[in-house]
Amino acid sequence: MATTVTVYKNTDTGAPTLTGTAGATGAINVLDKCLVTGYGAKAAAGWTKPYTGTDLAVFRGAAGNRFFLRVLENQSGYWDTYAIHLNGYETMSDVNTGTGPFPATGVNAVNIVNSGAATRPWIVVADDRTVYAFFDHHGLMGYESFAFGDTFSYTASDGYRTILAGGATSGGTGDGLGKLKTSISSTSARHYMARTYAGTGGSLLVGLHGDAAKQPTANLLSGILLYPNSSDSKIWLSPIYAHEIAEPTPRAKMRGFWHWLHALSGIADQDTFPGAGALAGKTFLVIKDASNANSGGGAGTLYGAFIIETSSTWDTN
């Protein structure tokens, strides 16, 4: 069943402003406007915000597993003075109490800005059960990002297919949303699913991978093909998969998140393009990223491109 996918940007009319200050210009307010209330001509993605507290909010999707995302802002990141701390829960009874946490301990810290007074670009793409958020923490395509919500599981009975991916510990250890593994025997730090595909255990560290044969090296969200591909003059993409390493096995496909299999020259941040062939009817957004090579506010080195499906064609269990 298709759901409505909406792209929210700081450049939209009436869009909320993002700075390094909690409250009216904080990240919780941005997420609230995109997921819950809407703004300007943009309708909300249909989520709820069942619990709130000081610099705290809990968000819950309207469909799918409907697990809970707890967001604490105004925290320290691994180099910034303002970050958000993220946790997933299977159930919650108030803003601080829940069961089935993922990660089981600690937080996923996502940096927002490296100056409290700075206004920063942001992009959020969401439907009623999955959200992708990108915060340009130094204003130069240094997108700090995370994903939360349902994946498309290959196990029909998978009641724990929810993922919290991206970010780091507050001390700096972790893999961003765009760090793909070249082996399904490797996990991605700070990429968690609620339980195994069989519903056993608790918080599970998983890995994300795309088409490793066309990926130049581990942890890069790009490829080695020319752009466009020389043999057919086409754009090549791969789904991005979440895998469990115990067997190992591909567990699920990320909804609306694709692996760019080309070099990065020739495309610009926020380019759009239509799908063709097997991807006909889909549209895509390019979000170029320099955050992996930058930790202090400079231009950094471009290392990848998030490709987000913007049509209402995300696969749904």
N, C-alpha and C positions, 0 to 999 in steps of 0.2 A: 504494500500500500504506500503510495507516494505521499510525502508530507511537504509542506511549503518551506523552502529554503530562502532565507533572507540575508543579504549582505549589508552590514552596517559599517559606516566609516565616519571618522571625525570630520570629513568634509561635507557630510550631508547637511541640508538645512535643518536647523534645530538640534543638531547632534550635541551631546554633552562634551564638555571640555575635560581633558585628562591632564592632571599635574601630579606632583609628588606630595599632595596634601590630602589627607583623608576627608571624607565628607562630600560636599557638593561637587568637587572636582577630582574625586578619587576613583579608583578602579571599580569599587563596588557600585558606585553610581552609574558608571558606564555599563557594567553588566546588567544592572537593574533596568536601565532604559532600553537595552537591546532585548533582554530576555523576558521582562515582566510587564513594563508599562508602555513601551514604544516612545517615539518622539517624532515631531514634525509629521511628515507623511509616511513614516515607517511604522508599520504595525509590529508589535512585540512578537517574539517567537513562541509565546504561549506557556512559558514557564511560570512557576509560582515562587514566592519568597516567604516560606512558612515561618521562619524565625529570624530575628535580628537582635543585635546587641551593640555595644560600643565598638565601632570599627569592625563590626561583624555582620555577616549575612549568610543565610543558607538558601541555596537555590535548588529547585527540583523541576525536572522536566515534566511535561504533560502526558507523555506516552512512553511506551517501552518499559524498561525496568523501573524507572522513576526513582533511582537512587539519589542520594543527597550530596550536594557540593557545598562544603563549608569554606567560606572565604574570610580571612582575617587580613585587614590592611593596616597600613602605617607601621610596618615591620621592617627589620633590617634584612637586606638581601646579602649576596656574597660580594658585592662591591657598592651597591647603592644603599642610601639611607631610607628609601621608601620602597617597599616590596609588598606583595601579597603572599600569604601562606595558604595553601590549598590542602584540603583533605576530603576524601570521599567516604560515605557511610551507606550501609544498606538500609538502616532505619535511623531516625532521630526523633527525640521527644522534646528537645529544646535546643537552643543555639550551641550549647556546650556538651550535650549528651547524645550519644548514638551507639549503635552496635554495628559490627562488621566493618571496622575502619579499614581503609586502604589509602596510603600505606598503614601498616599496623602500628607503627610508631613514627614519630617525626612528621615532617611536612614536605610538600613540594613548594619551594620558594620561587616566585617569578618576579624578576626585577621590572620596575616600571620606568623610573627616571633616575638619573644620577644628579639631579638638582631639584630641590623642592619647589622652586619657582617656575621651572620650565614647563611649557605646554608641549605635549607630545602627541604625534599621530598614533592612531589605533585603528584596527579592523577587527570586527567580530562577524563570523558567519555561523548561523545556527538554524536548526529546525526545532521541532517540539521535543527532541530527545537527545540531541548531540550539539555541542558548541565548540567552536575553534576561536581562540582569542589571540590577537597579536598586538603587542605594545612596543612601539618603536622607542626604546629607552634612551637613545642619544640623538634621535632625529635624523639618522643617516642610514635607514634601512636596517638598523640593529634590532630586529624584532625578537623580543622575548615572548614566548608563546606557550600555550597549553591547550589540550583537548580534554573534554570531559563528556561522558555520556555513553550511549549504546554503540557497540560495534555491530557488524553483520556477522554473526557467528555461523560456523559450518556445522555446529551441533544444534539441531532444531529445538532441543529441550534445554538449551543453555540459558538458565535464568540468572546468570552472573556475568553477562557479557559486557558489563560496563567497565570503562577504562578511565583512568586519570593519568595522562601522559604529558611530560614536559616539566621543566623546572629543575631545581636542585635542592639540596639541603641548604639551610641558611648559612652553612659554612662553605658552600661552593661545590660540593660533589654532586654530579648529576649529568644527564644527557638532555639536551633540548628536544623539543618535539621533532626537529628536523634531522636528528642523528640516527641514520639507518644502519643496521648491522648487515654484514656480508655473510653471516652464518646464522642459521636458526638454532645453533647451540649456544648463542650468546644473548644475554639479557641487556636491556637498555636501562641504565640507572634512572630511577624515579619514574618508571613506566609501570603502572600497577593495574591489575584487574582484581575484581572483588574476590573471586575464588577461581578454582580450576574449571575447565569446561564440564567436568563431571559434577560440579557443585560441592567438591570436597575442600577441606582446609579453610584458610582465610585469605587475607591479602597475598597476592601472587605477583612477583616481579616477572614481567614478560619482556620480549624484545619486539622491535618493529623492523621489518625489512621490505624492500621493494624488489627490483630486478638486479640482483647483485652482479650478474655477468656484464651488465652495462653500466655499473657504478665504478668510478675511478678508485675509490678506497673507502674503508669503513668510515662512518660518521659523516658522510657527505650527502646532501640532498640535491644531487645533480648526476649527470651521466657522462659517457664518453662519446656518444654519437654526435656527428655534426648537426647543426641546426640550420635548415631542416635536414632530415636524414637523407644522405646522398643517393641512396638507391631508389627511393620512391618519392622524395620531396615532401614527406609527411612529418608531422610531429608524433613522437612516440612517447607513450606514458605507460606506467605500470600501476596496478593497485598497490596500496601499502597494506601489509598484513601484520597482525599481532600473532606472535608465536610463543608457545610454551616450550621450555628446554628439556623437561624431564624425559620426553620420549625420543626426540623432539617432534613437535607437530604444529603446523599452521592452525591457529585457533579461530581466527576471525579476520575479516577485512575491515579496514577503517572506512567509515561512511564518508564519502565525498572528499577524501584526501588521497592524492596521487603523487607518484614518483616521476619527476622530470628526468628523462633519460638522455638529455643532450648537454653539451657545453652551454655556458650561461651567456655567451656573447650573442647579441642580436635580439634579446628580449629586455623589456624594461619593467620596472616595478609597477604593478597594477595593470599591466597589459591584460587583455581578455582575448579569448579565441573560442571558436565553436569546435565541437567534436565531429568526427567523420567516421565512416565505416561502422565498426562495432560500437563506437561512441557517438554516433549520430544522435542528435536531439539533446546532447549535453552541452553546457557552456562552462568555461573555466576561467579562473582568475589567477594571475601570477603575483606572488608576493616574494620579491627577492630579499635575500637575507645576508647580513654581514655580522650577525651577533656572535657567531662561533669564533671569529678571529678578532674580536674586539672586547676589551674589558675596561676601557677607561674613557670612552666618549669620542674617540677619533673616528676616522672613516672606516677603518678595518679593511679586511679583505673579503670580497664577496665569496661565499662558499656554497650557496644553494638557492633553490627557489621552491617555496611551498606552492603546490598547484591544488587549488580548492575548487571543487565542482560547485557552481553557483546556480545551476538549474535545479528544479525540484524533482530530482531523479536519483537521490541517494537510496541505496539498497536498504531495505527494512525487513527485519525478521518479524 
